[in-house]
Amino acid sequence: MPDLLISALVQAPFVLVMAYLVNQFLAHLDARDEEWRAFMNEADDRLVERLNALTASIERLTDTVIAHDAAVRGALQRRDGKPAAVRPYRR
């Protein structure tokens, strides 16, 4: 037999084993793909809920600060009888 044919016959089982292992690995990934996608969708949903809660908190805080600012300006105006000279805070 020629050397090339002998070499091919010797390597054939290793090539078949590698093809089998790759096929099994891809089947494993395919089986876990749905589980992974469900996990990521759940994580995204939780992130959206948390961001919505934080946005609502910031909006409530903004309303509170505006109400406080109006109350302070009104109190200063009632005390002096003239418009309050409150300067905005600057960094």
Beta strands, then each sheet from edge to edge (+ up, - down):
end
